[in-house]
Amino acid sequence: MRPIETRYALSGDVRIAYQVVGQGSFDLVFVPGFISNLDLHWEDEGYTRLLKRLSAFSRLILFDKRGTGLSDRVDPRHLPSLETRMDDVRAVMDATGSGRAALLGASEGAPMAMLFAATYPERTRALALYGGYAHFHKWVMPPDRLEAFIATAGTAWGTGATLSNFAPGRVDDAHFTRWWARFERLSASPTAAAALARMNADIDVRGVLSAIGAPTLLIHRRNDVRVDPDASRFLAKKIANARLVEIPGRDHPIWTGDVDRVADLIEEFLTGERAVTEAERVLAALLVTRVYDTARVGDRMWSERSERFQESWRQLVGRHGGRVAGIHGELMISRFDGPARAIRCAAALRDAAQQMGIASAQGAHVGEVEMRGPPIGLMARVTMQIAAHAGRGDILASRLVADLAAGSGLHFIDAGRVTVDELDEPLALVQATSEQHLEPACRPKARPAEPAQLTARESEVVSLIADGKSNAAIAAELRLSEHTVKRHVANILLKLDLPSRAAAAAFSARHTGPDGP
């Protein structure tokens, strides 16, 4: 992607850095949260994904708020008011020739966007507010917690120490943790971070909510660790024509978690049309492998063993028909056309690790991935979380992996369920086990085609298929994207071993009684 040009707008005597991406039919101004850095955003895959999605249907205007990123700093002894900071939006719009725009306010950017909409209604097309709030101390943190956060920032800023306050689900992601530490350093100094926190502590826009007349979409993660979901529920009651959509997850930043879900909601809200998948996606099995020292050897010997294992990993993945997809810190990710190949490769990797005196822990999952580029998004994150639950020598997989590997000669035992931040329901897990271990107690069982195999959402979808509804009609009724419905249909056919939608409709009819399923 070509470098994005950074320019500066003058707001009073302060220079505000901004970028413009995309050539859509309307302008969308992205008002960021606590800290930001226009250049660094493009180095994170989640942030890049979000910005590319937004700029695909709009002329996207990005900026760093005063006090952060590439914009001028503020005097910590004379902190600007929210009204002054809000007027930076107007200055950036003027500099980009934008007379009227939709505003996307994320986190602390949401109150700024709301104040702008109330102050400049003629320049506000619509509001999309993610993880927003009207009063800082009520819905983000009380004064004592704020002082503790500022104290931590004063001693550990730039090390990534604040990550647990914003995205605890990414703390074990070594690659993201290193990026977050740079994000802190390049977005604000410790003094600037403390000043920003104190400026945000003064936020209270409850008095202007009734003056907002623009159509408003509210998006909030149900278990948001940073901003209480009640904050958006309050906004939904106080802003006329506002609609609230709560989505799974606890990590707060808008560019973490299921970024495509957030982008889908915003695109449909602003354009009136559901998002069209921009890249071809295929069903694939991902395998995430992590290794650690079991012999308590020295750093040099461990480094040598780790390098040897990575060489074996590449060879074994290729030998089993897979592709090396990338290394993220201690995690090695590979991709396979089918789950049986992934599990057999995992067993070979486990043996190779044991022979080298190290231990492995592996996780496998099946889902849609883009044909080109490394696996990113929800599919990759779920697989990483499965691997994180695996113990030494374990090969954990989602239940779907076992279902799709039926008849392959592989053996699995139930491993319970785990809660995954971004999934609506707990994920059923299985553990791959050698034949010798399972015989003769457990033998491969034929998969019964029973409705119990389907999730509640999949059962809804198959019932609507039986009613003769198209994917688009099902998406409209269940308030899902058409892409998500296609994914559910694919999973239903795979789980029930059915060849077509017509077969799924017949299946639903057979398993539906007079009073419903």
Secondary structure, DSSP 4 states (H G I P E B T S, - for coil): -PPPP-EEEEETTEEEEEEEE---SSEEEEE--S---HHHHTTSHHHHHHHHHHHTTSEEEEEPPTTSTTSPP--TTSPPPHHHHHHHHHHHHHHTT-SSEEEEEETTHHHHHHHHHHH-GGGEEEEEEES--SBHHHHT--HHHHHHHHHHHHHHTTTTTTHHHH-GGGTT-HHHHHHHHHHHHHH--HHHHHHHHHHHHT-B-GGGGGG--S-EEEEEETT-SSS-THHHHHHHHHSTTEEEEEES----STTSS-HHHHHHHHHHHHHSSPPPP-S-EEEEEEEEEEEEESS---HHHHHHHHHHHHHHHHHHHHHTT-EEEEEETTEEEEEESSHHHHHHHHHHHHHHHHHTTEEEEEEEEEEEEESSS---SHHHHHHHHHHHH--TT-EEEEHHHHHHTTTSS-EEEEEEEE--TT-SSPEEEEEEE-HHHHTTT----PPP--GGGS-HHHHHHHHHHHTT--HHHHHHHHT--HHHHHHHHHHHHHHHT-SSHHHHHHHHHHT-BTTB-
